[in-house]
Amino acid sequence: MTEYELACRQAEQSALALLSRDRASASLGMELLDVGPGRARLCMRVRDDMLNGFLLCHGGLLCALADTAFAIACNSWGPQAVGAAISMDYLRPARGGDCVTATAECLHQGGRQGLYEVRLSNQRDETLALLRGRSHRIGARAE
C-alpha cells in the first residue's frame, strides 16, 4: 500500500470515528461524501425545521455544517485537532429543500497550527458561504 493510500485510510477512519460520536451533525442529517488527507466533503438537506423567521436556512446551521467539514478535514491527518478560531462570510441564502455541500480544504498545516477553508454551495454549485478556520493540534491521535 502506498503512503497516499495509507493517508486516505487514516482520513476515512478518523472521519468515521468522529461522526459516529457526533450527535449534533447526525441530528441535522449531515452525510459524509468524501474525505482524504486535509480535505472533507459533506452535505445536508435544508429541512423546514431549519428555516429562520425569513424562511431561509438559519445561518447557525450552515455554520454547523461548515464547522463539521472543518473538523473532519483537520483531524484527517491523525493527530487530534480542535478548532481555535473560525470566521464565516455569508454570500447568499440557502432555502428549504436545498442540498448544501460543504467542501473543506487545508490551506496550510505546520506543526500544531493549521489553516482551512470551507466552501458551502447549493445544488446549482452557487457559493453560499465561506468559512476560514484555524486548527490547533492537541497531540493525541484522533480515534
MOGINOR-V563522 format. One record per backbone hydrogen bond with DSSP energy under -1.0 kcal/mol. CO is the residue of the C=O (numbers start at 0). NH is the residue of the N-H. Records with the same first field share a line. If there is no record, write none. Layout:
CO=NH, NH
//
This chain:
1=5
2=6
3=7
4=8
5=9
6=10
7=11
8=12
9=13
10=14
11=15
12=16
13=17
14=18
15=19
17=20
20=22
21=25
22=26
23=27
24=29
25=28
30=42
33=40
35=38
37=105
38=35
39=103
40=32, 33
41=101
42=30
43=99
45=96
46=49
47=50
49=57
51=54
55=51
57=60, 61
58=62
59=63
60=64
61=65
62=66
63=67
64=68
65=69
66=70
67=71
68=72
69=73
70=74
77=141
79=137
81=135
84=133
86=131
88=129
93=56
94=97
97=45
99=43
100=120
101=41
102=118
103=39
104=116
107=114
109=112
111=136
112=109
113=134
114=106, 107
115=132
116=104
117=130
118=102
119=127, 128
120=100
121=124
125=121
127=90, 91
128=119
129=88
130=117
131=86
132=115
133=83, 84
134=113
135=81
139=79
//
